């Protein structure tokens, strides 16, 4: 494991935390049909849990399922930059064997694609043609916001688990993040004016490549998962690279989960998030490096 870690990050690479190392050890020790659940805080290196096996010997191919297009783009780019043999599964790859460009150690696929009849048919074809039913699968779940009160019931009910999962949980609070609630008068205009005032205050303290995200519940002209892939990528790239006219980007939940973007030091919720899980995920886009707040 240590050799694989250093292949990704260099000869002096170390684990970010004891829980990250424990999570990786539990994955490598999984037996046939076993499942592992890893709850680590945002920015704690959960992506290493699926990248590392892809650079180790005799670990086969991993399929990673992600919920949002923006997250999928981000993960594929990060994995490729780190030298991981990674491809993104696309719908046109369902058109027969010739549709697959090549084999890869890590394949990233969106959750909606996994649940489609086309993808299920493709996997069924692989099982029968290559005799894969004789091989047992192993599953790993990684998240920052799995609440203990719903964990076991959901896992049993939705995943039809045959046995208890291997569980690794770390504290998910972040000491370098501060929270503040500002009250405004009723009315949409008052909310928008208050949001602009907060952003202007935060903007005055930003330097270099520092940036911020404003989370909204309305899609409108903001970054959201319903945008075309091209438009969404262009909007993110311009903001990340500093080509945007502002340090800020307005977004919905489509830009709120798993994405690792350096320099985010401000997160503003213009409206009440859909729930505590969304709030934790979205605020977790900020303060991902030591010294960032």
Rosetta blueprint (number, residue, H / E / L):
1 X L
2 X H
3 X H
4 X H
5 X H
6 X H
7 X H
8 X H
9 X H
10 X L
11 X L
12 X L
13 X L
14 X L
15 X L
16 X L
17 X L
18 X H
19 X H
20 X H
21 X H
22 X H
23 X H
24 X H
25 X H
26 X H
27 X H
28 X H
29 X L
30 X L
31 X L
32 X L
33 X L
34 X L
35 X E
36 X E
37 X E
38 X E
39 X E
40 X L
41 X L
42 X L
43 X L
44 X L
45 X L
46 X L
47 X L
48 X H
49 X H
50 X H
51 X H
52 X H
53 X H
54 X H
55 X H
56 X L
57 X L
58 X L
59 X L
60 X L
61 X L
62 X E
63 X E
64 X E
65 X E
66 X E
67 X L
68 X L
69 X H
70 X H
71 X H
72 X H
73 X H
74 X H
75 X H
76 X H
77 X H
78 X H
79 X H
80 X H
81 X H
82 X L
83 X L
84 X L
85 X L
86 X E
87 X E
88 X E
89 X L
90 X L
91 X H
92 X H
93 X H
94 X H
95 X L
96 X L
97 X H
98 X H
99 X H
100 X L
101 X L
102 X L
103 X L
104 X L
105 X L
106 X E
107 X E
108 X E
109 X E
110 X E
111 X H
112 X H
113 X H
114 X H
115 X L
116 X L
117 X H
118 X H
119 X H
120 X H
121 X H
122 X H
123 X H
124 X H
125 X H
126 X H
127 X H
128 X H
129 X H
130 X H
131 X L
132 X H
133 X H
134 X H
135 X L
136 X L
137 X L
138 X L
139 X E
140 X E
141 X E
142 X E
143 X E
144 X L
145 X L
146 X L
147 X L
148 X H
149 X H
150 X H
151 X H
152 X H
153 X H
154 X H
155 X H
156 X H
157 X H
158 X H
159 X H
160 X L
161 X L
162 X L
163 X L
164 X L
165 X L
166 X E
167 X E
168 X E
169 X E
170 X L
171 X L
172 X L
173 X L
174 X L
175 X L
176 X L
177 X L
178 X L
179 X L
180 X L
181 X L
182 X L
183 X L
184 X L
185 X L
186 X L
187 X L
188 X H
189 X H
190 X H
191 X H
192 X H
193 X H
194 X H
195 X H
196 X H
197 X H
198 X H
199 X H
200 X H
201 X H
202 X H
203 X H
204 X L
205 X L
206 X L
207 X L
208 X L
209 X L
210 X L
211 X E
212 X E
213 X E
214 X E
215 X E
216 X L
217 X L
218 X L
219 X L
220 X L
221 X L
222 X L
223 X E
224 X L
225 X L
226 X L
227 X L
228 X L
229 X H
230 X H
231 X H
232 X H
233 X H
234 X H
235 X H
236 X H
237 X H
238 X H
239 X H
240 X H
241 X L
242 X L
243 X L
244 X L
245 X L
246 X L
247 X L
248 X E
249 X E
250 X E
251 X E
252 X L
253 X H
254 X H
255 X H
256 X L
257 X L
258 X L
259 X L
260 X L
261 X L
262 X L
263 X L
264 X E
265 X E
266 X E
267 X E
268 X E
269 X E
270 X L
271 X L
272 X L
273 X L
274 X L
275 X L
276 X H
277 X H
278 X H
279 X H
280 X H
281 X H
282 X H
283 X H
284 X L
285 X L
286 X L
287 X L
288 X L
289 X L
290 X L
291 X L
292 X L
293 X L
